[in-house]
Amino acid sequence: MHVPETIICVDCGGVCHLLSYPRPDEPWESGDIIAYRCSDCLDRWDIVMTDDDPDDDRPWQPETGPA
Ligand SMILES: [Zn+2]
């Protein structure tokens, strides 16, 4: 799944860089926690990965019918 290399710090608006990297044989999965460090205020942010990607441009699809 897609993991951004940087995110915007919600405290200072600076750039937070990815601290965690997936192992080659163990890619990110939903529920994994990845850590970022802000280069401006040095705050650490732990983000729980989810399947919901707000940056995904695909339109939302309702779940219909049995799986
Ligand atoms: Zn910051």
PDB file of the backbone (N, CA, C, O) and the ligand in Angstrom, with CONECT records:
HET     ZN  A 101       1
ATOM      1  N   MET A   1       0.832  -1.188   0.000  1.00  0.00           N
ATOM      2  CA  MET A   1       0.000   0.000   0.000  1.00  0.00           C
ATOM      3  C   MET A   1       0.870   1.242   0.000  1.00  0.00           C
ATOM      4  O   MET A   1       2.055   1.191   0.331  1.00  0.00           O
ATOM      5  N   HIS A   2       0.273   2.343  -0.371  1.00  0.00           N
ATOM      6  CA  HIS A   2       1.059   3.557  -0.544  1.00  0.00           C
ATOM      7  C   HIS A   2       1.378   4.211   0.801  1.00  0.00           C
ATOM      8  O   HIS A   2       0.476   4.470   1.599  1.00  0.00           O
ATOM      9  N   VAL A   3       2.647   4.476   1.047  1.00  0.00           N
ATOM     10  CA  VAL A   3       3.082   5.179   2.249  1.00  0.00           C
ATOM     11  C   VAL A   3       3.851   6.418   1.815  1.00  0.00           C
ATOM     12  O   VAL A   3       4.897   6.296   1.178  1.00  0.00           O
ATOM     13  N   PRO A   4       3.355   7.610   2.147  1.00  0.00           N
ATOM     14  CA  PRO A   4       4.073   8.822   1.733  1.00  0.00           C
ATOM     15  C   PRO A   4       5.409   8.949   2.450  1.00  0.00           C
ATOM     16  O   PRO A   4       5.517   8.602   3.626  1.00  0.00           O
ATOM     17  N   GLU A   5       6.429   9.445   1.748  1.00  0.00           N
ATOM     18  CA  GLU A   5       7.755   9.609   2.353  1.00  0.00           C
ATOM     19  C   GLU A   5       7.778  10.780   3.329  1.00  0.00           C
ATOM     20  O   GLU A   5       8.578  10.808   4.264  1.00  0.00           O
ATOM     21  N   THR A   6       6.900  11.736   3.103  1.00  0.00           N
ATOM     22  CA  THR A   6       6.819  12.884   4.005  1.00  0.00           C
ATOM     23  C   THR A   6       5.361  13.218   4.261  1.00  0.00           C
ATOM     24  O   THR A   6       4.496  12.956   3.424  1.00  0.00           O
ATOM     25  N   ILE A   7       5.095  13.797   5.419  1.00  0.00           N
ATOM     26  CA  ILE A   7       3.777  14.344   5.712  1.00  0.00           C
ATOM     27  C   ILE A   7       3.973  15.737   6.285  1.00  0.00           C
ATOM     28  O   ILE A   7       5.086  16.120   6.646  1.00  0.00           O
ATOM     29  N   ILE A   8       2.890  16.486   6.365  1.00  0.00           N
ATOM     30  CA  ILE A   8       2.982  17.832   6.918  1.00  0.00           C
ATOM     31  C   ILE A   8       2.699  17.771   8.422  1.00  0.00           C
ATOM     32  O   ILE A   8       1.707  17.183   8.853  1.00  0.00           O
ATOM     33  N   CYS A   9       3.576  18.382   9.204  1.00  0.00           N
ATOM     34  CA  CYS A   9       3.421  18.409  10.649  1.00  0.00           C
ATOM     35  C   CYS A   9       2.189  19.240  11.000  1.00  0.00           C
ATOM     36  O   CYS A   9       2.053  20.383  10.561  1.00  0.00           O
ATOM     37  N   VAL A  10       1.294  18.653  11.796  1.00  0.00           N
ATOM     38  CA  VAL A  10       0.074  19.380  12.140  1.00  0.00           C
ATOM     39  C   VAL A  10       0.353  20.438  13.212  1.00  0.00           C
ATOM     40  O   VAL A  10      -0.474  21.318  13.445  1.00  0.00           O
ATOM     41  N   ASP A  11       1.513  20.353  13.863  1.00  0.00           N
ATOM     42  CA  ASP A  11       1.844  21.336  14.887  1.00  0.00           C
ATOM     43  C   ASP A  11       2.438  22.600  14.287  1.00  0.00           C
ATOM     44  O   ASP A  11       1.996  23.706  14.599  1.00  0.00           O
ATOM     45  N   CYS A  12       3.435  22.442  13.428  1.00  0.00           N
ATOM     46  CA  CYS A  12       4.182  23.613  12.965  1.00  0.00           C
ATOM     47  C   CYS A  12       4.117  23.795  11.458  1.00  0.00           C
ATOM     48  O   CYS A  12       4.593  24.804  10.937  1.00  0.00           O
ATOM     49  N   GLY A  13       3.535  22.836  10.750  1.00  0.00           N
ATOM     50  CA  GLY A  13       3.443  22.966   9.301  1.00  0.00           C
ATOM     51  C   GLY A  13       4.716  22.570   8.589  1.00  0.00           C
ATOM     52  O   GLY A  13       4.818  22.717   7.372  1.00  0.00           O
ATOM     53  N   GLY A  14       5.690  22.068   9.332  1.00  0.00           N
ATOM     54  CA  GLY A  14       6.945  21.629   8.736  1.00  0.00           C
ATOM     55  C   GLY A  14       6.790  20.280   8.051  1.00  0.00           C
ATOM     56  O   GLY A  14       5.706  19.698   8.014  1.00  0.00           O
ATOM     57  N   VAL A  15       7.891  19.807   7.517  1.00  0.00           N
ATOM     58  CA  VAL A  15       7.884  18.533   6.801  1.00  0.00           C
ATOM     59  C   VAL A  15       8.366  17.423   7.735  1.00  0.00           C
ATOM     60  O   VAL A  15       9.444  17.504   8.324  1.00  0.00           O
ATOM     61  N   CYS A  16       7.533  16.381   7.853  1.00  0.00           N
ATOM     62  CA  CYS A  16       7.916  15.224   8.653  1.00  0.00           C
ATOM     63  C   CYS A  16       8.390  14.131   7.710  1.00  0.00           C
ATOM     64  O   CYS A  16       7.720  13.793   6.734  1.00  0.00           O
ATOM     65  N   HIS A  17       9.561  13.587   8.020  1.00  0.00           N
ATOM     66  CA  HIS A  17      10.153  12.565   7.159  1.00  0.00           C
ATOM     67  C   HIS A  17       9.910  11.183   7.739  1.00  0.00           C
ATOM     68  O   HIS A  17       9.895  10.984   8.954  1.00  0.00           O
ATOM     69  N   LEU A  18       9.723  10.254   6.846  1.00  0.00           N
ATOM     70  CA  LEU A  18       9.465   8.873   7.236  1.00  0.00           C
ATOM     71  C   LEU A  18      10.656   8.302   7.997  1.00  0.00           C
ATOM     72  O   LEU A  18      11.796   8.383   7.538  1.00  0.00           O
ATOM     73  N   LEU A  19      10.381   7.723   9.165  1.00  0.00           N
ATOM     74  CA  LEU A  19      11.437   7.070   9.948  1.00  0.00           C
ATOM     75  C   LEU A  19      11.445   5.568   9.717  1.00  0.00           C
ATOM     76  O   LEU A  19      12.490   4.922   9.800  1.00  0.00           O
ATOM     77  N   SER A  20      10.291   5.026   9.431  1.00  0.00           N
ATOM     78  CA  SER A  20      10.154   3.578   9.337  1.00  0.00           C
ATOM     79  C   SER A  20      10.220   3.138   7.889  1.00  0.00           C
ATOM     80  O   SER A  20       9.748   3.831   6.987  1.00  0.00           O
ATOM     81  N   TYR A  21      10.804   1.996   7.688  1.00  0.00           N
ATOM     82  CA  TYR A  21      10.846   1.436   6.346  1.00  0.00           C
ATOM     83  C   TYR A  21      10.396  -0.014   6.407  1.00  0.00           C
ATOM     84  O   TYR A  21      10.735  -0.735   7.346  1.00  0.00           O
ATOM     85  N   PRO A  22       9.644  -0.438   5.419  1.00  0.00           N
ATOM     86  CA  PRO A  22       9.191  -1.830   5.427  1.00  0.00           C
ATOM     87  C   PRO A  22      10.334  -2.760   5.097  1.00  0.00           C
ATOM     88  O   PRO A  22      11.245  -2.407   4.348  1.00  0.00           O
ATOM     89  N   ARG A  23      10.278  -3.948   5.659  1.00  0.00           N
ATOM     90  CA  ARG A  23      11.236  -4.968   5.252  1.00  0.00           C
ATOM     91  C   ARG A  23      10.858  -5.465   3.871  1.00  0.00           C
ATOM     92  O   ARG A  23       9.678  -5.495   3.524  1.00  0.00           O
ATOM     93  N   PRO A  24      11.856  -5.860   3.069  1.00  0.00           N
ATOM     94  CA  PRO A  24      11.580  -6.237   1.675  1.00  0.00           C
ATOM     95  C   PRO A  24      10.563  -7.366   1.567  1.00  0.00           C
ATOM     96  O   PRO A  24       9.771  -7.417   0.626  1.00  0.00           O
ATOM     97  N   ASP A  25      10.596  -8.263   2.535  1.00  0.00           N
ATOM     98  CA  ASP A  25       9.685  -9.402   2.456  1.00  0.00           C
ATOM     99  C   ASP A  25       8.411  -9.160   3.248  1.00  0.00           C
ATOM    100  O   ASP A  25       7.591 -10.063   3.414  1.00  0.00           O
ATOM    101  N   GLU A  26       8.248  -7.919   3.744  1.00  0.00           N
ATOM    102  CA  GLU A  26       7.091  -7.659   4.595  1.00  0.00           C
ATOM    103  C   GLU A  26       6.584  -6.241   4.350  1.00  0.00           C
ATOM    104  O   GLU A  26       6.863  -5.333   5.132  1.00  0.00           O
ATOM    105  N   PRO A  27       5.848  -6.058   3.278  1.00  0.00           N
ATOM    106  CA  PRO A  27       5.369  -4.716   2.949  1.00  0.00           C
ATOM    107  C   PRO A  27       4.356  -4.223   3.974  1.00  0.00           C
ATOM    108  O   PRO A  27       3.847  -4.990   4.791  1.00  0.00           O
ATOM    109  N   TRP A  28       4.081  -2.938   3.909  1.00  0.00           N
ATOM    110  CA  TRP A  28       3.116  -2.331   4.821  1.00  0.00           C
ATOM    111  C   TRP A  28       1.755  -2.980   4.660  1.00  0.00           C
ATOM    112  O   TRP A  28       1.325  -3.329   3.560  1.00  0.00           O
ATOM    113  N   GLU A  29       1.109  -3.124   5.775  1.00  0.00           N
ATOM    114  CA  GLU A  29      -0.265  -3.601   5.747  1.00  0.00           C
ATOM    115  C   GLU A  29      -1.119  -2.658   6.571  1.00  0.00           C
ATOM    116  O   GLU A  29      -0.621  -1.904   7.406  1.00  0.00           O
ATOM    117  N   SER A  30      -2.416  -2.719   6.317  1.00  0.00           N
ATOM    118  CA  SER A  30      -3.333  -1.927   7.114  1.00  0.00           C
ATOM    119  C   SER A  30      -3.186  -2.296   8.586  1.00  0.00           C
ATOM    120  O   SER A  30      -3.152  -3.477   8.932  1.00  0.00           O
ATOM    121  N   GLY A  31      -3.099  -1.293   9.446  1.00  0.00           N
ATOM    122  CA  GLY A  31      -2.921  -1.535  10.865  1.00  0.00           C
ATOM    123  C   GLY A  31      -1.486  -1.373  11.315  1.00  0.00           C
ATOM    124  O   GLY A  31      -1.226  -1.268  12.514  1.00  0.00           O
ATOM    125  N   ASP A  32      -0.539  -1.349  10.376  1.00  0.00           N
ATOM    126  CA  ASP A  32       0.852  -1.095  10.729  1.00  0.00           C
ATOM    127  C   ASP A  32       1.007   0.346  11.214  1.00  0.00           C
ATOM    128  O   ASP A  32       0.283   1.243  10.784  1.00  0.00           O
ATOM    129  N   ILE A  33       1.960   0.545  12.112  1.00  0.00           N
ATOM    130  CA  ILE A  33       2.241   1.893  12.596  1.00  0.00           C
ATOM    131  C   ILE A  33       3.566   2.346  12.001  1.00  0.00           C
ATOM    132  O   ILE A  33       4.592   1.679  12.133  1.00  0.00           O
ATOM    133  N   ILE A  34       3.514   3.495  11.345  1.00  0.00           N
ATOM    134  CA  ILE A  34       4.738   4.047  10.780  1.00  0.00           C
ATOM    135  C   ILE A  34       5.039   5.370  11.462  1.00  0.00           C
ATOM    136  O   ILE A  34       4.123   6.095  11.849  1.00  0.00           O
ATOM    137  N   ALA A  35       6.312   5.687  11.610  1.00  0.00           N
ATOM    138  CA  ALA A  35       6.738   6.848  12.378  1.00  0.00           C
ATOM    139  C   ALA A  35       7.341   7.907  11.456  1.00  0.00           C
ATOM    140  O   ALA A  35       8.059   7.602  10.504  1.00  0.00           O
ATOM    141  N   TYR A  36       7.024   9.154  11.773  1.00  0.00           N
ATOM    142  CA  TYR A  36       7.605  10.290  11.071  1.00  0.00           C
ATOM    143  C   TYR A  36       8.252  11.212  12.089  1.00  0.00           C
ATOM    144  O   TYR A  36       7.817  11.285  13.238  1.00  0.00           O
ATOM    145  N   ARG A  37       9.305  11.924  11.656  1.00  0.00           N
ATOM    146  CA  ARG A  37       9.948  12.919  12.506  1.00  0.00           C
ATOM    147  C   ARG A  37       9.908  14.260  11.805  1.00  0.00           C
ATOM    148  O   ARG A  37      10.335  14.397  10.659  1.00  0.00           O
ATOM    149  N   CYS A  38       9.383  15.253  12.520  1.00  0.00           N
ATOM    150  CA  CYS A  38       9.315  16.596  11.944  1.00  0.00           C
ATOM    151  C   CYS A  38      10.700  17.215  11.924  1.00  0.00           C
ATOM    152  O   CYS A  38      11.399  17.207  12.937  1.00  0.00           O
ATOM    153  N   SER A  39      11.102  17.751  10.781  1.00  0.00           N
ATOM    154  CA  SER A  39      12.433  18.340  10.670  1.00  0.00           C
ATOM    155  C   SER A  39      12.480  19.739  11.288  1.00  0.00           C
ATOM    156  O   SER A  39      13.563  20.292  11.482  1.00  0.00           O
ATOM    157  N   ASP A  40      11.325  20.309  11.595  1.00  0.00           N
ATOM    158  CA  ASP A  40      11.306  21.656  12.177  1.00  0.00           C
ATOM    159  C   ASP A  40      11.197  21.622  13.697  1.00  0.00           C
ATOM    160  O   ASP A  40      12.027  22.211  14.389  1.00  0.00           O
ATOM    161  N   CYS A  41      10.176  20.934  14.226  1.00  0.00           N
ATOM    162  CA  CYS A  41       9.982  20.922  15.677  1.00  0.00           C
ATOM    163  C   CYS A  41      10.420  19.602  16.294  1.00  0.00           C
ATOM    164  O   CYS A  41      10.356  19.433  17.512  1.00  0.00           O
ATOM    165  N   LEU A  42      10.864  18.664  15.460  1.00  0.00           N
ATOM    166  CA  LEU A  42      11.408  17.383  15.907  1.00  0.00           C
ATOM    167  C   LEU A  42      10.392  16.517  16.639  1.00  0.00           C
ATOM    168  O   LEU A  42      10.751  15.562  17.327  1.00  0.00           O
ATOM    169  N   ASP A  43       9.121  16.866  16.480  1.00  0.00           N
ATOM    170  CA  ASP A  43       8.090  15.995  17.027  1.00  0.00           C
ATOM    171  C   ASP A  43       8.053  14.689  16.239  1.00  0.00           C
ATOM    172  O   ASP A  43       8.321  14.652  15.038  1.00  0.00           O
ATOM    173  N   ARG A  44       7.715  13.627  16.952  1.00  0.00           N
ATOM    174  CA  ARG A  44       7.548  12.343  16.284  1.00  0.00           C
ATOM    175  C   ARG A  44       6.061  12.060  16.141  1.00  0.00           C
ATOM    176  O   ARG A  44       5.272  12.295  17.056  1.00  0.00           O
ATOM    177  N   TRP A  45       5.700  11.547  14.962  1.00  0.00           N
ATOM    178  CA  TRP A  45       4.308  11.222  14.689  1.00  0.00           C
ATOM    179  C   TRP A  45       4.212   9.753  14.314  1.00  0.00           C
ATOM    180  O   TRP A  45       4.874   9.281  13.389  1.00  0.00           O
ATOM    181  N   ASP A  46       3.381   9.052  15.047  1.00  0.00           N
ATOM    182  CA  ASP A  46       3.131   7.652  14.720  1.00  0.00           C
ATOM    183  C   ASP A  46       1.778   7.560  14.033  1.00  0.00           C
ATOM    184  O   ASP A  46       0.750   7.927  14.602  1.00  0.00           O
ATOM    185  N   ILE A  47       1.794   7.072  12.821  1.00  0.00           N
ATOM    186  CA  ILE A  47       0.591   7.013  12.002  1.00  0.00           C
ATOM    187  C   ILE A  47       0.183   5.554  11.817  1.00  0.00           C
ATOM    188  O   ILE A  47       0.999   4.715  11.435  1.00  0.00           O
ATOM    189  N   VAL A  48      -1.073   5.265  12.087  1.00  0.00           N
ATOM    190  CA  VAL A  48      -1.585   3.928  11.846  1.00  0.00           C
ATOM    191  C   VAL A  48      -2.099   3.857  10.411  1.00  0.00           C
ATOM    192  O   VAL A  48      -2.972   4.625  10.007  1.00  0.00           O
ATOM    193  N   MET A  49      -1.541   2.923   9.658  1.00  0.00           N
ATOM    194  CA  MET A  49      -1.956   2.782   8.276  1.00  0.00           C
ATOM    195  C   MET A  49      -3.357   2.174   8.209  1.00  0.00           C
ATOM    196  O   MET A  49      -3.691   1.247   8.948  1.00  0.00           O
ATOM    197  N   THR A  50      -4.151   2.716   7.315  1.00  0.00           N
ATOM    198  CA  THR A  50      -5.477   2.158   7.082  1.00  0.00           C
ATOM    199  C   THR A  50      -5.662   1.989   5.583  1.00  0.00           C
ATOM    200  O   THR A  50      -4.904   2.524   4.774  1.00  0.00           O
ATOM    201  N   ASP A  51      -6.676   1.243   5.246  1.00  0.00           N
ATOM    202  CA  ASP A  51      -6.967   1.062   3.825  1.00  0.00           C
ATOM    203  C   ASP A  51      -7.600   2.311   3.217  1.00  0.00           C
ATOM    204  O   ASP A  51      -7.641   2.468   1.997  1.00  0.00           O
ATOM    205  N   ASP A  52      -8.086   3.189   4.075  1.00  0.00           N
ATOM    206  CA  ASP A  52      -8.709   4.406   3.573  1.00  0.00           C
ATOM    207  C   ASP A  52      -7.628   5.400   3.192  1.00  0.00           C
ATOM    208  O   ASP A  52      -6.880   5.863   4.054  1.00  0.00           O
ATOM    209  N   ASP A  53      -7.537   5.731   1.927  1.00  0.00           N
ATOM    210  CA  ASP A  53      -6.521   6.651   1.447  1.00  0.00           C
ATOM    211  C   ASP A  53      -7.178   7.950   0.998  1.00  0.00           C
ATOM    212  O   ASP A  53      -7.781   7.994  -0.075  1.00  0.00           O
ATOM    213  N   PRO A  54      -7.073   9.003   1.793  1.00  0.00           N
ATOM    214  CA  PRO A  54      -7.739  10.261   1.431  1.00  0.00           C
ATOM    215  C   PRO A  54      -7.156  10.895   0.175  1.00  0.00           C
ATOM    216  O   PRO A  54      -7.795  11.741  -0.450  1.00  0.00           O
ATOM    217  N   ASP A  55      -5.949  10.491  -0.194  1.00  0.00           N
ATOM    218  CA  ASP A  55      -5.342  11.050  -1.393  1.00  0.00           C
ATOM    219  C   ASP A  55      -5.727  10.273  -2.647  1.00  0.00           C
ATOM    220  O   ASP A  55      -5.338  10.624  -3.761  1.00  0.00           O
ATOM    221  N   ASP A  56      -6.491   9.221  -2.442  1.00  0.00           N
ATOM    222  CA  ASP A  56      -6.883   8.408  -3.580  1.00  0.00           C
ATOM    223  C   ASP A  56      -7.968   9.129  -4.382  1.00  0.00           C
ATOM    224  O   ASP A  56      -8.996   9.536  -3.839  1.00  0.00           O
ATOM    225  N   ASP A  57      -7.726   9.273  -5.640  1.00  0.00           N
ATOM    226  CA  ASP A  57      -8.648  10.037  -6.478  1.00  0.00           C
ATOM    227  C   ASP A  57      -9.844   9.216  -6.955  1.00  0.00           C
ATOM    228  O   ASP A  57     -10.798   9.761  -7.511  1.00  0.00           O
ATOM    229  N   ARG A  58      -9.787   7.916  -6.734  1.00  0.00           N
ATOM    230  CA  ARG A  58     -10.903   7.106  -7.200  1.00  0.00           C
ATOM    231  C   ARG A  58     -12.173   7.477  -6.442  1.00  0.00           C
ATOM    232  O   ARG A  58     -12.130   7.739  -5.240  1.00  0.00           O
ATOM    233  N   PRO A  59     -13.294   7.498  -7.143  1.00  0.00           N
ATOM    234  CA  PRO A  59     -14.547   7.815  -6.456  1.00  0.00           C
ATOM    235  C   PRO A  59     -14.906   6.715  -5.468  1.00  0.00           C
ATOM    236  O   PRO A  59     -14.576   5.543  -5.648  1.00  0.00           O
ATOM    237  N   TRP A  60     -15.585   7.141  -4.431  1.00  0.00           N
ATOM    238  CA  TRP A  60     -15.978   6.180  -3.412  1.00  0.00           C
ATOM    239  C   TRP A  60     -16.995   5.215  -3.973  1.00  0.00           C
ATOM    240  O   TRP A  60     -17.954   5.614  -4.634  1.00  0.00           O
ATOM    241  N   GLN A  61     -16.778   3.944  -3.701  1.00  0.00           N
ATOM    242  CA  GLN A  61     -17.686   2.920  -4.211  1.00  0.00           C
ATOM    243  C   GLN A  61     -18.442   2.317  -3.040  1.00  0.00           C
ATOM    244  O   GLN A  61     -17.835   1.804  -2.100  1.00  0.00           O
ATOM    245  N   PRO A  62     -19.768   2.377  -3.097  1.00  0.00           N
ATOM    246  CA  PRO A  62     -20.527   1.732  -2.024  1.00  0.00           C
ATOM    247  C   PRO A  62     -20.391   0.214  -2.112  1.00  0.00           C
ATOM    248  O   PRO A  62     -20.308  -0.366  -3.195  1.00  0.00           O
ATOM    249  N   GLU A  63     -20.372  -0.398  -0.951  1.00  0.00           N
ATOM    250  CA  GLU A  63     -20.302  -1.865  -0.937  1.00  0.00           C
ATOM    251  C   GLU A  63     -21.713  -2.413  -1.079  1.00  0.00           C
ATOM    252  O   GLU A  63     -22.579  -2.194  -0.232  1.00  0.00           O
ATOM    253  N   THR A  64     -21.914  -3.126  -2.168  1.00  0.00           N
ATOM    254  CA  THR A  64     -23.250  -3.648  -2.434  1.00  0.00           C
ATOM    255  C   THR A  64     -23.196  -5.149  -2.587  1.00  0.00           C
ATOM    256  O   THR A  64     -22.243  -5.701  -3.137  1.00  0.00           O
ATOM    257  N   GLY A  65     -24.218  -5.793  -2.101  1.00  0.00           N
ATOM    258  CA  GLY A  65     -24.355  -7.227  -2.300  1.00  0.00           C
ATOM    259  C   GLY A  65     -23.398  -8.025  -1.453  1.00  0.00           C
ATOM    260  O   GLY A  65     -22.540  -7.462  -0.773  1.00  0.00           O
ATOM    261  N   PRO A  66     -23.539  -9.325  -1.488  1.00  0.00           N
ATOM    262  CA  PRO A  66     -22.639 -10.200  -0.740  1.00  0.00           C
ATOM    263  C   PRO A  66     -21.243 -10.221  -1.347  1.00  0.00           C
ATOM    264  O   PRO A  66     -21.093 -10.080  -2.560  1.00  0.00           O
ATOM    265  N   ALA A  67     -20.232 -10.393  -0.521  1.00  0.00           N
ATOM    266  CA  ALA A  67     -18.862 -10.380  -0.985  1.00  0.00           C
ATOM    267  C   ALA A  67     -18.596 -11.588  -1.880  1.00  0.00           C
ATOM    268  O   ALA A  67     -17.482 -11.756  -2.376  1.00  0.00           O
TER     269      ALA A  67
HETATM  270 ZN    ZN A 101       6.653  20.172  13.446  1.00  0.00          ZN2+
END
